[in-house]
Amino acid sequence: MSRVGKKPISIPSGVTVTIGEGQVEFKGPKGTLNTPIPAGVTFKQEDGVLTAERASDDDAAFHGLARALANNALVGVTEGFSKDMDIVGVGYKADVQGQKINFSLGYSHPIVFDLPEGISAKAERINTKTSINQYQTTITLTGIDKQKLGQVAAEMNRLRKPDAYKGKGVRYADKFYKLKPGKTGK
């Protein structure tokens, strides 16, 4: 039994849902998204409610998956998604210039990161209130496609993975990082 797949999706006003062959299309105020329908799962729209149904119990996992993908597409075209990334480290910074982000991450060269279509970024510098005037850069990524947004955030994280001892690098803002203790001195 898929509990996720059984939940109905209420469609708000201003959103158009088109059920096609192998995909569901959502048109809303923020844009248009298509989501695939796995084999064995069908969608039905009645009275402003979208429901997912499966052909047999063998398709239970795909039932929940299809419903979750459809709900993410609906949330994307109505509200959108955002993800915050922190750049921590002395001298580490990022500047957003249109669809490009220029990173300075302690390497001998700057890194230019191209944002894909549909993803936008905004950089903000925050004083971390330490004894030294150290600033931390926070990048806010926004977009309507949750999967593409997560992929861009993962690629940014891979540019400089957070250090295990000091936590320096490109970090997810909502993730807790446990730091290892360093060596003890004599």
PASEBA-1860 file (N, C-alpha, C; in nm, 3 decimals):
! residues 186
1> MSRVGKKP> 0.083/-0.119/0.000/0.000/0.000/0.000/0.087/0.124/0.000 ~ 0.062/0.213/-0.091/0.135/0.339/-0.097/0.051/0.447/-0.034 ~ 0.092/0.492/0.084/0.016/0.598/0.152/0.033/0.730/0.080 ~ 0.151/0.752/0.025/0.176/0.877/-0.047/0.092/0.880/-0.174 ~ 0.085/0.769/-0.245/0.011/0.763/-0.370/-0.138/0.783/-0.353 ~ -0.193/0.749/-0.238/-0.337/0.762/-0.215/-0.381/0.904/-0.187 ~ -0.288/0.991/-0.145/-0.325/1.128/-0.111/-0.368/1.204/-0.236 ~ -0.482/1.272/-0.231/-0.523/1.353/-0.346/-0.444/1.484/-0.349
9> ISIPSGVT> -0.429/1.538/-0.469/-0.360/1.666/-0.488/-0.466/1.769/-0.525 ~ -0.484/1.870/-0.439/-0.581/1.974/-0.471/-0.516/2.076/-0.563 ~ -0.585/2.111/-0.669/-0.531/2.202/-0.770/-0.585/2.342/-0.742 ~ -0.496/2.439/-0.712/-0.543/2.575/-0.683/-0.589/2.646/-0.811 ~ -0.660/2.755/-0.793/-0.706/2.831/-0.909/-0.585/2.897/-0.975 ~ -0.591/2.908/-1.106/-0.479/2.966/-1.180/-0.381/2.862/-1.232 ~ -0.405/2.735/-1.201/-0.318/2.627/-1.248/-0.399/2.538/-1.342 ~ -0.339/2.510/-1.459/-0.403/2.423/-1.557/-0.327/2.291/-1.562
17> VTIGEGQV> -0.401/2.181/-1.551/-0.341/2.048/-1.555/-0.390/1.977/-1.681 ~ -0.293/1.925/-1.760/-0.325/1.851/-1.881/-0.263/1.713/-1.869 ~ -0.349/1.611/-1.870/-0.302/1.472/-1.860/-0.286/1.420/-2.002 ~ -0.162/1.387/-2.038/-0.133/1.337/-2.172/-0.085/1.194/-2.167 ~ -0.032/1.147/-2.279/0.019/1.011/-2.289/0.158/1.005/-2.227 ~ 0.168/0.947/-2.109/0.296/0.930/-2.043/0.346/1.049/-1.965 ~ 0.268/1.157/-1.957/0.312/1.273/-1.880/0.193/1.360/-1.839 ~ 0.217/1.439/-1.734/0.119/1.536/-1.686/0.184/1.673/-1.696
25> EFKGPKGT> 0.112/1.768/-1.754/0.165/1.903/-1.772/0.093/1.999/-1.678 ~ 0.173/2.080/-1.606/0.120/2.179/-1.514/0.158/2.318/-1.565 ~ 0.059/2.406/-1.581/0.083/2.545/-1.619/0.033/2.633/-1.507 ~ 0.122/2.718/-1.457/0.086/2.805/-1.346/0.145/2.943/-1.363 ~ 0.134/3.026/-1.261/0.185/3.163/-1.271/0.337/3.172/-1.286 ~ 0.412/3.072/-1.240/0.558/3.076/-1.248/0.614/3.008/-1.372 ~ 0.533/2.930/-1.443/0.583/2.863/-1.563/0.511/2.733/-1.590 ~ 0.575/2.650/-1.672/0.519/2.522/-1.714/0.617/2.410/-1.682
33> LNTPIPAG> 0.565/2.301/-1.627/0.646/2.182/-1.597/0.574/2.057/-1.644 ~ 0.652/1.961/-1.695/0.599/1.830/-1.731/0.659/1.727/-1.637 ~ 0.577/1.632/-1.595/0.626/1.524/-1.511/0.586/1.391/-1.575 ~ 0.677/1.294/-1.576/0.646/1.166/-1.640/0.551/1.081/-1.555 ~ 0.477/0.997/-1.624/0.389/0.900/-1.556/0.447/0.762/-1.581 ~ 0.487/0.689/-1.476/0.539/0.554/-1.495/0.430/0.458/-1.545 ~ 0.472/0.349/-1.608/0.378/0.248/-1.657/0.304/0.187/-1.538 ~ 0.175/0.165/-1.552/0.094/0.106/-1.446/0.028/0.208/-1.356
41> VTFKQEDG> 0.055/0.338/-1.377/-0.005/0.444/-1.296/-0.082/0.537/-1.389 ~ -0.203/0.576/-1.346/-0.284/0.671/-1.422/-0.328/0.784/-1.331 ~ -0.351/0.899/-1.391/-0.400/1.016/-1.317/-0.540/1.050/-1.364 ~ -0.622/1.094/-1.268/-0.758/1.139/-1.299/-0.782/1.272/-1.232 ~ -0.848/1.364/-1.304/-0.877/1.496/-1.251/-1.028/1.514/-1.244 ~ -1.078/1.540/-1.122/-1.221/1.563/-1.101/-1.240/1.671/-0.997 ~ -1.318/1.771/-1.026/-1.357/1.876/-0.932/-1.237/1.944/-0.866 ~ -1.133/1.975/-0.943/-1.018/2.045/-0.888/-0.927/1.958/-0.802
49> VLTAERAS> -0.940/1.826/-0.813/-0.858/1.734/-0.737/-0.795/1.634/-0.834 ~ -0.663/1.616/-0.822/-0.590/1.522/-0.905/-0.556/1.400/-0.820 ~ -0.591/1.280/-0.869/-0.563/1.158/-0.795/-0.482/1.063/-0.883 ~ -0.393/0.988/-0.820/-0.313/0.887/-0.890/-0.368/0.750/-0.855 ~ -0.383/0.665/-0.956/-0.433/0.529/-0.936/-0.337/0.432/-1.002 ~ -0.324/0.314/-0.943/-0.235/0.214/-0.999/-0.315/0.094/-1.048 ~ -0.254/0.023/-1.143/-0.323/-0.091/-1.202/-0.318/-0.214/-1.111 ~ -0.204/-0.237/-1.045/-0.192/-0.354/-0.958/-0.102/-0.319/-0.840
57> DDDAAFHG> -0.095/-0.411/-0.744/-0.011/-0.388/-0.625/0.138/-0.395/-0.657 ~ 0.174/-0.446/-0.775/0.316/-0.450/-0.814/0.369/-0.310/-0.842 ~ 0.281/-0.216/-0.869/0.322/-0.079/-0.903/0.310/0.016/-0.784 ~ 0.315/-0.036/-0.661/0.296/0.048/-0.543/0.406/0.152/-0.529 ~ 0.530/0.116/-0.555/0.639/0.212/-0.542/0.628/0.322/-0.647 ~ 0.589/0.285/-0.769/0.573/0.385/-0.874/0.451/0.473/-0.850 ~ 0.353/0.420/-0.778/0.233/0.495/-0.744/0.270/0.616/-0.659 ~ 0.345/0.593/-0.552/0.389/0.702/-0.465/0.485/0.796/-0.535
65> LARALANN> 0.574/0.742/-0.618/0.669/0.824/-0.692/0.597/0.918/-0.787 ~ 0.502/0.867/-0.863/0.431/0.949/-0.961/0.354/1.061/-0.892 ~ 0.291/1.030/-0.780/0.216/1.131/-0.706/0.309/1.238/-0.650 ~ 0.426/1.197/-0.597/0.522/1.292/-0.541/0.579/1.383/-0.650 ~ 0.610/1.329/-0.766/0.662/1.410/-0.876/0.557/1.510/-0.924 ~ 0.432/1.466/-0.931/0.324/1.556/-0.973/0.303/1.667/-0.870 ~ 0.308/1.634/-0.743/0.291/1.735/-0.638/0.407/1.835/-0.641 ~ 0.531/1.788/-0.662/0.645/1.879/-0.671/0.632/1.973/-0.790
73> ALVGVTEG> 0.581/1.923/-0.902/0.561/2.009/-1.018/0.454/2.114/-0.990 ~ 0.348/2.075/-0.920/0.241/2.169/-0.886/0.291/2.277/-0.791 ~ 0.368/2.239/-0.690/0.425/2.337/-0.597/0.523/2.428/-0.671 ~ 0.597/2.373/-0.766/0.694/2.451/-0.842/0.630/2.560/-0.926 ~ 0.520/2.529/-0.994/0.457/2.629/-1.081/0.374/2.730/-1.002 ~ 0.341/2.700/-0.876/0.265/2.796/-0.797/0.355/2.878/-0.704 ~ 0.443/2.813/-0.628/0.525/2.883/-0.530/0.673/2.888/-0.568 ~ 0.725/2.782/-0.628/0.866/2.771/-0.659/0.943/2.712/-0.542
81> FSKDMDIV> 1.069/2.682/-0.565/1.155/2.624/-0.462/1.278/2.710/-0.445 ~ 1.340/2.703/-0.326/1.465/2.774/-0.303/1.556/2.689/-0.215 ~ 1.685/2.710/-0.232/1.785/2.637/-0.154/1.898/2.734/-0.123 ~ 1.942/2.735/0.004/2.049/2.825/0.047/2.179/2.748/0.060 ~ 2.286/2.810/0.011/2.421/2.754/0.019/2.509/2.857/0.089 ~ 2.587/2.812/0.188/2.680/2.899/0.261/2.821/2.873/0.211 ~ 2.896/2.982/0.194/3.037/2.971/0.157/3.116/3.016/0.278 ~ 3.183/2.921/0.345/3.250/2.945/0.471/3.400/2.930/0.450
89> GVGYKADV> 3.476/3.026/0.498/3.622/3.019/0.491/3.681/3.157/0.470 ~ 3.800/3.179/0.522/3.867/3.307/0.506/3.906/3.325/0.360 ~ 3.859/3.432/0.299/3.890/3.459/0.159/3.798/3.389/0.061 ~ 3.707/3.306/0.108/3.614/3.238/0.018/3.497/3.332/-0.008 ~ 3.461/3.349/-0.134/3.350/3.437/-0.167/3.291/3.398/-0.301 ~ 3.176/3.456/-0.330/3.109/3.432/-0.457/3.036/3.559/-0.498 ~ 3.037/3.588/-0.628/2.967/3.703/-0.683/2.877/3.653/-0.796 ~ 2.750/3.694/-0.793/2.655/3.655/-0.896/2.651/3.766/-1.000
97> QGQKINFS> 2.671/3.727/-1.127/2.665/3.822/-1.238/2.578/3.760/-1.346 ~ 2.449/3.791/-1.342/2.356/3.735/-1.439/2.336/3.586/-1.416 ~ 2.368/3.506/-1.517/2.354/3.360/-1.508/2.487/3.293/-1.478 ~ 2.584/3.370/-1.426/2.714/3.315/-1.389/2.745/3.350/-1.244 ~ 2.813/3.257/-1.176/2.859/3.283/-1.039/3.011/3.268/-1.041 ~ 3.080/3.371/-0.994/3.226/3.368/-0.985/3.264/3.331/-0.843 ~ 3.328/3.216/-0.827/3.371/3.167/-0.697/3.518/3.193/-0.676 ~ 3.555/3.228/-0.554/3.693/3.232/-0.510/3.700/3.139/-0.389
105> LGYSHPIV> 3.753/3.018/-0.409/3.745/2.913/-0.307/3.881/2.863/-0.261 ~ 3.983/2.948/-0.267/4.113/2.909/-0.217/4.200/2.838/-0.318 ~ 4.152/2.819/-0.440/4.235/2.761/-0.545/4.318/2.872/-0.607 ~ 4.412/2.837/-0.694/4.496/2.937/-0.758/4.424/3.011/-0.871 ~ 4.302/2.971/-0.900/4.225/3.032/-1.008/4.080/3.051/-0.964 ~ 4.012/3.152/-1.019/3.869/3.165/-0.989/3.788/3.060/-1.067 ~ 3.674/3.026/-1.014/3.586/2.928/-1.078/3.461/3.001/-1.125 ~ 3.428/2.984/-1.253/3.306/3.044/-1.309/3.205/2.932/-1.325
113> FDLPEGIS> 3.093/2.946/-1.256/2.987/2.845/-1.256/2.869/2.898/-1.335 ~ 2.830/2.830/-1.443/2.717/2.872/-1.526/2.588/2.811/-1.470 ~ 2.489/2.895/-1.447/2.359/2.847/-1.400/2.275/2.801/-1.519 ~ 2.207/2.688/-1.508/2.121/2.644/-1.618/1.996/2.732/-1.629 ~ 1.928/2.719/-1.739/1.807/2.796/-1.763/1.699/2.755/-1.662 ~ 1.632/2.851/-1.604/1.527/2.824/-1.507/1.574/2.834/-1.363 ~ 1.704/2.850/-1.340/1.758/2.864/-1.205/1.820/3.002/-1.193 ~ 1.785/3.073/-1.087/1.845/3.205/-1.062/1.911/3.204/-0.925
121> AKAERINT> 2.005/3.295/-0.906/2.082/3.300/-0.781/2.093/3.443/-0.733 ~ 2.107/3.456/-0.600/2.128/3.585/-0.537/2.230/3.563/-0.426 ~ 2.334/3.648/-0.423/2.439/3.636/-0.321/2.423/3.746/-0.218 ~ 2.453/3.712/-0.092/2.441/3.806/0.018/2.557/3.781/0.114 ~ 2.624/3.887/0.154/2.735/3.874/0.250/2.685/3.905/0.389 ~ 2.721/3.818/0.484/2.676/3.831/0.622/2.798/3.836/0.712 ~ 2.801/3.928/0.809/2.908/3.933/0.907/2.881/3.825/1.010 ~ 2.981/3.738/1.035/2.962/3.625/1.127/2.987/3.662/1.271
129> KTSINQYQ> 3.020/3.789/1.301/3.036/3.841/1.436/3.143/3.767/1.516 ~ 3.255/3.737/1.453/3.366/3.678/1.526/3.462/3.790/1.565 ~ 3.573/3.755/1.630/3.669/3.856/1.674/3.731/3.927/1.553 ~ 3.749/3.855/1.444/3.796/3.916/1.320/3.671/3.950/1.239 ~ 3.674/4.055/1.162/3.559/4.087/1.078/3.555/3.990/0.960 ~ 3.504/3.872/0.986/3.496/3.769/0.884/3.355/3.769/0.826 ~ 3.346/3.764/0.696/3.217/3.763/0.629/3.192/3.625/0.570 ~ 3.066/3.590/0.566/3.024/3.464/0.507/2.928/3.497/0.395
137> TTITLTGI> 2.943/3.433/0.282/2.855/3.457/0.168/2.747/3.350/0.166 ~ 2.623/3.392/0.149/2.511/3.301/0.135/2.454/3.318/-0.004 ~ 2.441/3.208/-0.077/2.381/3.211/-0.210/2.244/3.145/-0.200 ~ 2.143/3.215/-0.247/2.007/3.163/-0.250/1.973/3.125/-0.393 ~ 1.953/2.997/-0.418/1.914/2.947/-0.549/1.763/2.933/-0.554 ~ 1.701/2.979/-0.661/1.556/2.966/-0.676/1.523/2.912/-0.815 ~ 1.412/2.839/-0.821/1.366/2.783/-0.948/1.236/2.709/-0.928 ~ 1.175/2.666/-1.039/1.048/2.595/-1.028/1.066/2.444/-1.033
145> DKQKLGQV> 1.178/2.396/-1.085/1.203/2.252/-1.096/1.287/2.206/-0.977 ~ 1.228/2.129/-0.887/1.296/2.087/-0.764/1.417/1.997/-0.794 ~ 1.404/1.911/-0.893/1.513/1.819/-0.926/1.633/1.896/-0.982 ~ 1.609/1.990/-1.073/1.718/2.068/-1.132/1.784/2.156/-1.027 ~ 1.704/2.212/-0.935/1.757/2.296/-0.829/1.849/2.215/-0.737 ~ 1.810/2.095/-0.701/1.893/2.009/-0.617/2.020/1.967/-0.687 ~ 2.015/1.945/-0.819/2.133/1.908/-0.895/2.233/2.023/-0.901 ~ 2.186/2.146/-0.920/2.274/2.263/-0.924/2.340/2.283/-0.787
153> AAEMNRLR> 2.262/2.266/-0.680/2.318/2.280/-0.545/2.424/2.174/-0.519 ~ 2.404/2.052/-0.565/2.502/1.946/-0.546/2.630/1.974/-0.626 ~ 2.616/2.028/-0.746/2.734/2.063/-0.825/2.812/2.176/-0.760 ~ 2.744/2.273/-0.701/2.812/2.381/-0.630/2.884/2.327/-0.507 ~ 2.822/2.232/-0.437/2.882/2.171/-0.319/3.010/2.095/-0.355 ~ 3.013/2.037/-0.474/3.130/1.961/-0.517/3.248/2.050/-0.557 ~ 3.225/2.180/-0.578/3.336/2.268/-0.614/3.440/2.273/-0.503 ~ 3.395/2.277/-0.378/3.485/2.272/-0.262/3.405/2.210/-0.149
161> KPDAYKGK> 3.423/2.079/-0.131/3.351/2.007/-0.025/3.391/2.064/0.110 ~ 3.299/2.069/0.207/3.334/2.122/0.340/3.443/2.038/0.407 ~ 3.540/2.108/0.463/3.651/2.045/0.533/3.600/1.979/0.662 ~ 3.654/1.864/0.696/3.608/1.790/0.813/3.653/1.854/0.944 ~ 3.759/1.937/0.941/3.813/1.993/1.064/3.768/2.137/1.091 ~ 3.763/2.220/0.988/3.723/2.360/1.007/3.588/2.392/0.944 ~ 3.538/2.307/0.858/3.409/2.329/0.794/3.415/2.426/0.678 ~ 3.536/2.456/0.627/3.550/2.550/0.517/3.504/2.485/0.386
169> GVRYADKF> 3.432/2.561/0.305/3.389/2.512/0.175/3.250/2.561/0.143 ~ 3.189/2.502/0.041/3.053/2.535/-0.001/2.960/2.437/0.070 ~ 2.876/2.490/0.160/2.793/2.405/0.247/2.645/2.432/0.224 ~ 2.565/2.330/0.249/2.420/2.349/0.252/2.386/2.423/0.380 ~ 2.302/2.526/0.371/2.271/2.608/0.489/2.186/2.531/0.590 ~ 2.103/2.438/0.544/2.012/2.369/0.634/2.068/2.236/0.687 ~ 2.193/2.205/0.655/2.252/2.078/0.698/2.349/2.104/0.814 ~ 2.347/2.014/0.913/2.437/2.024/1.027/2.565/1.950/0.994
177> YKLKPGKT> 2.679/2.015/1.014/2.809/1.955/0.989/2.880/1.936/1.122 ~ 2.910/1.812/1.157/2.984/1.783/1.278/3.133/1.784/1.244 ~ 3.209/1.869/1.314/3.350/1.883/1.285/3.432/1.789/1.372 ~ 3.540/1.736/1.315/3.630/1.648/1.389/3.720/1.732/1.478 ~ 3.759/1.678/1.592/3.855/1.752/1.675/3.994/1.743/1.614 ~ 4.072/1.849/1.628/4.208/1.848/1.575/4.303/1.779/1.671 ~ 4.431/1.779/1.636/4.530/1.718/1.723/4.550/1.805/1.846 ~ 4.575/1.741/1.957/4.602/1.817/2.079/4.750/1.852/2.085
185> GK> 4.782/1.973/2.129/4.921/2.016/2.138/4.986/1.969/2.267 ~ 5.118/1.975/2.273/5.190/1.934/2.393/5.189/2.044/2.496
END
